[in-house]
Amino acid sequence: MLTHTGTISDWHEEKGYGFIAPEHGGKSLFFHIRDYDRTCKRPVNGLAVRFMPSRDAQGRPCAVGVTPVSGHRNNGREIRQQAQAVLMCACIGYVLYYLRTYRAAPLELGLWYAGMSLLAALLYAKDKHAAERGAWRTQESTLHLAALLGGWPGAALAQAFLRHKSRKTSFRVMFWATVCANCGALYWLSTPDGTIWLYRVIRVIH
């Protein structure tokens, strides 16, 4: 298939799609992030790219095999973010193990973090899927609430490995605020008063 060149003219980072203006004129072609070279940095407006014209399942013109003309190679940012997310999970896992083993923290505390992390990851996956399809999105406040309630390890993994909500500055600032707030709450729960209060709550629930 013949390769063409063009320039990305209308990229929507949150939705994962954009348009390419062909170098030799003609109608702009739609392309999706899944048809972009994953070894390169994320697309940006004004980036010169090579692509192959194609048609989607509905017969509409689109671009596939999209790759930068030169440069724009991945600088390892995503790999570092993934490593950071894994390290965060390892650290909170160790902290919860320590609290359970040496501070007599209830087992339910660790199970709560695991459950909320799974829920947060699923919410991120659902929101990414909705963004790609133009469907109803999960509110950012819901994602932040899940992180605040202990799901931030799962949220960090989802941001890094799903590459969702990993670049929006305002969202990232609020996310880290929820991490700090939750860690502060966990510190209090590790104190004698906090542990006693936690056991009382568990008894009431049971």
ABEGO torsion letter per residue (X at the ends): XBBBBBBBABBBAAAGBBBBBBAAEEBBBBBBAAABBAABBBBBBGBBBBBBBBBBAAGBBBBBGBBBABEGBBAGAAAAAAAAAAAAAAAAAAAAAAAAAAAGBBAAAAAAAAAAAAAAAAAAAAAAAAAAAGBBBBBAAAAAAAAAAGAAAAAAAAAAAAGBGAABAAAAAAAAAAAAAAAAAAAAAABAAAAAAAAAAAAAAX
